[in-house]
């Protein structure tokens, strides 16, 4: 694991706010020269700490007002191939996590409305390897981060 110092943390925090920030602006915000910031940024990228730069879309503006978490129990958890193939090919499923407990997977679905959610649930329940599901509709989100905090890694 790469050790990161407080300047690296600040660079990462600025990038998390706006990944399109210029090197010049980043240099000003962390109080380092352009070359020093560029060198540190290359080190952070090469180390794998920075996985990617991305654009986060606003689901509300794109008519995606409903978020649901579906808990999935498979008939045979040691053979998830059919389920995982379905998950990877369905654009309404944003996340899929293998979990411990009464269920095998938790998936996050974002869609327009309850009718669209019902259609997605029907597609999911149509996967023959699924034994049972439980759906939890998110009423309001109070915190949403898209990455871990670099300050929390110390």
Beta strands, then each sheet from edge to edge (+ up, - down):
strand 1: 66-74
strand 2: 93-98
strand 3: 105-111
strand 4: 130-138
sheet 1: 2+ 3- 1+ 4-
end
